[in-house]
Amino acid sequence: MIYLGTSGFSYQDWVGNFYPPGMPKRDWLTYYAREFNACEVNSTFYALPGLASLKAMVDKTGDGFLFSIKANQGMTHQREDNAGIFKAFCQVLEPVISAGKMGCVLAQFPYSFHPDRYNWDYLGRFRERLGELPAVVEFRHAGWLRSEVFDWLKQLDLGFCCVDEPPLPHLLPPLAVATSGIGYIRLHGRNSAKWWHHQQAYERYDYTYTPQELGEWLPRIRKLDSAAEKTFIFANNHWRGQAVGAIRQLRVMLD
């Protein structure tokens, strides 16, 4: 089963590019869910929402819709004395879990998270603290691309996040690897000029994919889909709704 969506949905610059002008913000997710069957929630990285907030999001989506919830930065970037953050994070997911709309947890580790022994062991603690929640790990440093790492992820039942991003030194190349029952792809765009040098965070993801670039992923998607129970594909080139266009193109290609 393939789930298609975007990394986030609540962007003011999508008005006129995706959301009709004048549409109340409270209706955005309902409108989004008419077209896509999954959404990656990134706001949880910065702050944990209240139960009522996630319950409202659940109620605005239909049957079969799934959420991927990004792990809080205290779980991936501040890795000392953070057991309490894991507990609070798991508790706040209750409305999504009870509604049967929990796709997985996305753990995006920073570029500085290198494959040393401490970080290797931390993945084990991360898995333990999440309990039985399905989870996917996104590495930003290519040093993790080793067969023993993939074996360790399989042992921990942690999925591997495949990425499309600029071909810069030490970033991950495009791969199709499944280390759990979840296949996962994030399309970040290929804006090499702005990846490391930008004034605003959105500049990194200001990129429009060509059909040829998206077509490169078709055999990789088929490989993941044959190896995993669920495959999630999220476009993160979100500036001015470019992510919407990427997923629409990809959906046509897959169909």
N, C-alpha and C positions, 0 to 999 in steps of 0.2 A: 504494500500500500504506500503510495507516494502522497505526501502532504506538501503543499506549496503555499508560500506566504512571504511576508516581508519582515525585516528586523525592525519592529516597532510599527505603529500605525498613527500615532498622535503627533503629527507634524503640521505646523501652521502653513508651511510652504507647499503643502499638498493641496491646499484650497485652490481650486481653479485648475489644478493639474490632475487631481483625482477626486477630491470631494467637491460637490457642487457649491458654488459661492452662496453664502447665506445659510448653509446647513449648520444647525446647532452642533457644537462640539460633542454633546452627549450622544448624538446619533452617529458619530463617525464609525465606531466599532461595528454597529449593526450594519451600516452600509458596506464596510470592509468585508464582513463575514458573508455577505451575499455573493461575493466573488471568490474568496479564498477560504480554504479549509483549515488553515493554521496561522498562528501569529507568534512571533518571538517577542516576548515582553522584556525589554531591556531596562526599564525604569527601576526594576528591583535591584539592579547593580548599585545604584546610588542611594536608595533608601527603601526600606521595607514598607509596603502599603498596609493599610488596615484590612481586616477581614471583609468589611463591607465593600471596599473598593474592588477587591478581586471577585467578590460575589456579584457585583454589578456587571463586571466584565463577562463573567460566565453567563449571566442571564441575557446578555445582548448577542449571544452566538447560538447557532442552531445545533441540532444533533450531528454528531460526527466531527465537530470542530475541536481541534486540540491546541493547547498552548505549550510553548516552550518557555520556561521561566529562567531568566539569567540569574546565576548565583550572585549574591551580594559581594561587593568588593572586599568586605571583611573576611570572606571565605576564600578568596583567590589572591588578593593583593596584600592583605595584612594577616599573615598566617600564624601569628603568635596569640595565645590565650583567646581563641575565638570560638570555643565550644558553645558559648551562649548564643552567638550569632547563628550558628547552625540550628540550634533549638528553636529560636524565634522564626527563622526562615521556614523551617518545616511546618511550624504551627500555622503560619499565615497562608500556607498553600491549601489548607483544609477545604475551602470552597471549591477549588479547582479539582482536587482529588475526589471529593465526594460526588461531584457532578460527572465524573468519568471523563474529564477533559484535560487531564494532565498528560502531556506528551512526554516531556523530560525536563531535566534541569540542565542548563548550559553553563559550564564552568570555563570562562575565558581567562586564562592565566596571562600575565604580562610577558613582554619580550625578555624581561630580566629573569624570568623563571627558567633557569637553565637545568639541564639534566644532571644534577649532582645528587649525592646520596640523601641529603636532607629532603630535597624536593621530591625525589623518588619515593621516600617513605611517606611524605605528606599526602601523596595521592592515595595511599592506603588509609590514612586517617580521614581524608576527605570522603572516601567511599563509606567508611564505617559510620561517620557522623550523619550521613544522609539516609542511613538505614536501607530500606528496599526501594527508595525512589529511583527511577531510571535516570541516568545521568550521562552526559557527553562532555568530553574534555577538549577544549581548543587550545593548542599550543601556539605561541607566536614565534618561537625560536626553532629553527630547523634541526638543532642538535638532538631533538627528541625523536627524530625519524630513524629509529633503530628497531630491528626485529625484536630485540629483547623488551623494548618498551611496548610494542604491540602485544607481545605475549603477556606482559604484566597487566595491561589494560583488559585483556580477555579474562585473565584470572580474577581481576577485580570486578568484572562485568561493567566496565566503563566504556562508553562509546568513544570513537575517535572522530573529531570534527574535521572534515575535509574542507579546504578553503580555496577560493580563487582570489588572489591578491597580486600586487605588483611583483614582477620578477627581480626583486632586490636581494642583495647578499643576506644570507641567514634567515630570510623569510621562507615559509613553506611553499614548495611547489605544488601544483595540482595533483592530488592523489585520490584514488578511490579505495579506501580501506574501511572495513567494518570489523570492530572488535567487540561488539555486543549485538543484541537484537535490534539496535537502532542504527540506521545509517543517517548521516547528517552532513549537509553541505551549506556553507555560507559563502555567498558571492559578495565580496567586499569592493569589487571594482579594481581597476589597474592603474590608478592615478599615481604613478611613480613620483612625479614632481612634488606632489603634496603629501605623500605618505609620512615623511619625517619632518617636512618643513611646511607648516601651515599656521595661520593665526587663529582660525576657528576650527573646531573639531570636525564640523561637517565637510570641510574642504577635502579631507582625506577620502571621503566617500562620494565625491562629486565625479561621477563617471557614467557614461552611457555605453552599455555593451552592444557590440555588433552581433547580428545573427550568426556570423562565423565563429565568434568567440564563445557564444552560448552553445553552439553546435559541438564544440570540442568536448563538452560535458556529457553529451548523450550516451556514449559508451560507458562512461564512468558511472552515470546514474543507473544504467541497466545493470552494471556489475554490483552496485550497492543494493539495488532493489532485489536482486536474486539472492543476496547473502543475508539481508536483514528482514525483520518482520515489518518494520516501519521505516520509511526513508523521508526525512525532512529536508526541504530545500528552501532556504531563506535568502532573499536578496537584501544586502545591507547598503547598497549604493543609493541611499534614501533621499539625497538632496533633490528637491523639486519633483519628487515622485518617480525618479528614474528606476527605483526598485520595482515599482508597479509594472512599468514597461518591460523590464527584464523578465519578470515572472510570467507575464502574459505571453511574451515571445516563446519562452521555454515551454509553457503549457501547450502551445500550438505545436511545437516540435515534437513533444512527447506524445501528443494525440495522433 
